[in-house]
């Protein structure tokens, strides 16, 4: 699939209203970049005070690193941008519910919020399979919001895996349904 175009187009919302959908569209665009590099299409941005301070997409294949999830790469960038490992006041926007590793990083980095698009009932740890952010003994509990641009992000993810399993025609069909 490497080198194939993604049948989805990037979206560029107005910058006048920097709300959850605005930042999720940016994560969505990064997921398209991941697709174009034959990575699972997950994108993540971290915003603070209405400004993106970090942006990444999955790079596990390119980096040959199982920890190179979009969320972890973005957390590292944000910490460098702020000059502090504590990301208090920052919000993580990601196109798929974070896995155990990424949910743990959100807690450890003291992110104030995690906003995701599509739930992951098998591996998601912000309420899908488990709600890691609500463990009583943890000393930090980020607020979690799910379902922002869920349909668009789900359609992208499903089309990617249809292409992987059954060819380009299936992915293009999924892109327009």
C-alpha positions as CSV (number, residue, x, y, z in Angstrom):
1,X,0.0,0.0,0.0
2,X,3.0,2.3,0.4
3,X,2.8,5.1,-2.2
4,X,-1.0,4.8,-2.7
5,X,-3.0,8.0,-2.3
6,X,-5.4,8.3,0.5
7,X,-9.0,8.6,-0.8
8,X,-9.7,11.2,1.9
9,X,-9.0,14.9,1.7
10,X,-7.6,17.0,4.4
11,X,-10.0,19.5,6.0
12,X,-9.1,23.1,7.0
13,X,-11.6,24.6,9.4
14,X,-11.8,28.3,10.2
15,X,-9.3,29.4,12.7
16,X,-11.8,31.8,14.2
17,X,-13.2,29.2,16.6
18,X,-10.5,27.1,18.2
19,X,-12.8,24.5,19.7
20,X,-12.7,20.7,20.0
21,X,-13.7,20.1,16.4
22,X,-11.1,22.6,15.1
23,X,-8.2,20.7,16.9
24,X,-9.7,17.3,16.0
25,X,-9.6,18.3,12.3
26,X,-5.9,18.9,12.7
27,X,-5.5,15.5,14.2
28,X,-7.6,14.0,11.4
29,X,-5.2,15.6,8.8
30,X,-2.3,14.0,10.6
31,X,-4.0,10.7,10.4
32,X,-4.2,11.1,6.6
33,X,-0.4,11.8,6.7
34,X,0.0,8.5,8.5
35,X,-2.1,6.7,5.9
36,X,0.1,8.1,3.1
37,X,3.2,6.6,4.9
38,X,1.5,3.2,5.4
39,X,1.0,3.7,9.1
40,X,-2.2,3.1,11.0
41,X,-4.0,6.4,10.5
42,X,-4.0,7.9,13.9
43,X,-3.2,11.6,14.4
44,X,-2.7,13.6,17.6
45,X,-2.3,17.2,18.5
46,X,-1.8,18.8,21.9
47,X,-3.1,22.3,22.4
48,X,-2.7,24.8,25.2
49,X,-4.2,28.3,25.4
50,X,-5.8,27.9,21.9
51,X,-2.5,27.0,20.2
52,X,-1.1,23.7,19.0
53,X,2.1,23.0,20.8
54,X,2.6,19.4,19.4
55,X,1.4,17.4,16.4
56,X,2.2,13.9,15.4
57,X,0.9,10.7,13.7
58,X,1.7,7.1,14.2
59,X,5.2,6.1,13.2
60,X,5.6,2.6,14.6
61,X,6.6,1.2,11.2
62,X,8.9,3.9,10.1
63,X,10.7,4.1,13.4
64,X,10.5,0.3,14.1
65,X,9.3,1.3,17.5
66,X,6.2,-0.1,19.2
67,X,6.0,3.1,21.4
68,X,5.9,5.5,18.4
69,X,2.2,6.1,18.7
70,X,0.9,9.5,17.7
71,X,0.0,10.4,21.3
72,X,3.4,9.5,22.8
73,X,5.2,11.4,20.1
74,X,3.0,14.4,20.7
75,X,3.5,14.3,24.5
76,X,7.3,14.3,24.0
77,X,7.0,17.3,21.6
78,X,4.7,19.2,24.0
79,X,7.1,18.6,26.9
80,X,10.0,20.0,24.9
81,X,7.9,23.0,23.7
82,X,6.9,23.9,27.3
83,X,10.2,22.9,28.8
84,X,8.4,20.9,31.4
85,X,7.2,17.3,31.7
86,X,4.0,18.5,33.3
87,X,1.5,19.4,30.6
88,X,-1.0,20.9,33.0
89,X,-3.6,23.1,31.1
90,X,-3.0,21.2,27.8
91,X,-5.4,19.0,25.9
92,X,-4.6,16.0,23.8
93,X,-6.8,15.5,20.7
94,X,-6.5,12.1,19.1
95,X,-8.5,10.4,16.3
96,X,-8.8,7.1,18.2
97,X,-9.2,6.4,21.9
98,X,-5.8,6.0,23.5
99,X,-4.4,2.5,24.3
100,X,-3.1,1.5,27.7
101,X,0.3,3.0,27.0
102,X,-1.0,6.3,25.7
103,X,-3.6,6.6,28.3
104,X,-1.0,6.1,31.0
105,X,1.2,8.8,29.3
106,X,-1.7,11.2,29.5
107,X,-2.1,10.6,33.2
108,X,1.7,10.7,33.9
109,X,2.1,13.9,31.8
110,X,-0.7,15.6,33.8
111,X,-2.7,16.5,30.7
112,X,-5.8,18.4,31.7
113,X,-8.0,16.8,29.0
114,X,-8.0,14.0,26.5
115,X,-10.4,14.4,23.6
116,X,-10.8,11.5,21.2
117,X,-12.9,10.8,18.1
118,X,-13.7,7.1,17.9
119,X,-13.9,4.7,20.8
120,X,-11.9,1.5,20.9
121,X,-13.8,-1.1,22.9
122,X,-10.9,-3.7,22.7
123,X,-7.9,-1.6,23.6
124,X,-9.1,1.9,24.6
125,X,-8.3,3.0,28.1
126,X,-10.4,6.2,28.3
127,X,-13.6,4.3,28.8
128,X,-13.6,1.8,26.0
129,X,-12.1,-1.4,27.5
130,X,-11.2,0.3,30.8
131,X,-11.2,3.8,32.2
132,X,-7.6,4.2,33.3
133,X,-8.0,7.9,33.9
134,X,-10.5,7.2,36.7
135,X,-8.3,4.9,38.9
136,X,-8.8,6.2,42.4
137,X,-5.2,5.7,43.6
138,X,-3.8,7.8,40.7
139,X,-2.8,11.4,41.7
140,X,-4.0,12.9,38.4
141,X,-7.3,12.4,36.5
142,X,-7.6,14.1,33.2
143,X,-11.1,15.0,31.9
144,X,-12.1,12.8,29.0
145,X,-14.4,13.6,26.0
146,X,-15.1,11.1,23.3
147,X,-17.0,11.2,20.0
148,X,-15.6,14.4,18.5
149,X,-15.7,13.9,14.7
150,X,-16.3,10.2,15.5
151,X,-17.9,9.4,12.1
152,X,-15.2,11.0,10.0
153,X,-12.4,9.4,11.9
154,X,-14.1,6.0,12.0
155,X,-14.6,6.1,8.2
156,X,-10.9,6.9,7.7
157,X,-9.8,4.0,9.9
158,X,-12.2,1.5,8.4
159,X,-11.3,2.4,4.9
160,X,-7.6,1.9,5.7
161,X,-8.1,-1.6,7.0
162,X,-10.4,-2.5,4.2
163,X,-7.7,-1.5,1.8
164,X,-5.2,-3.6,3.8
165,X,-7.5,-6.6,3.7
166,X,-9.3,-6.4,0.4
167,X,-7.8,-4.0,-2.0
168,X,-8.2,-0.4,-3.1
169,X,-11.8,-0.7,-4.4
170,X,-13.1,-1.6,-0.9
171,X,-11.3,1.4,0.6
172,X,-12.6,3.8,-2.0
173,X,-16.1,2.6,-1.5
174,X,-15.8,3.0,2.3
175,X,-14.5,6.5,1.8
176,X,-17.7,7.6,0.1
177,X,-20.2,5.8,2.3
